[in-house]
Amino acid sequence: MYRTKTCGELTIGNVGEEVELAGWAQKIRNLGGMIFIDLRDEFGITQIVVNDETLQEQVKSINTESCIHISRKNCGKNK
């Protein structure tokens, strides 16, 4: 599987779990110290927060509507 959860499936009960999501970057906001990506799939939208400097450099090459796959620990911030 390329994902363990869908964007509409994450809840507060998933905090601390390792999750894999896949979808399209609907909106990307670069606030300097953090980058926010609204990841969209057919089930909903999840906000991805990138605050690691190394990962931010990789994320800067992502354009809106790019298809991306993310694997990280869920910290509980979802839309």
Secondary structure, 3 states (H helix, E strand, C coil): CCCCCCCCCCCHHHCCCEEEEEEEEEEEEECCCCEEEEEEECCEEEEEEECCHHHHHHHCCCCCCCEEEEEEECCCCCC
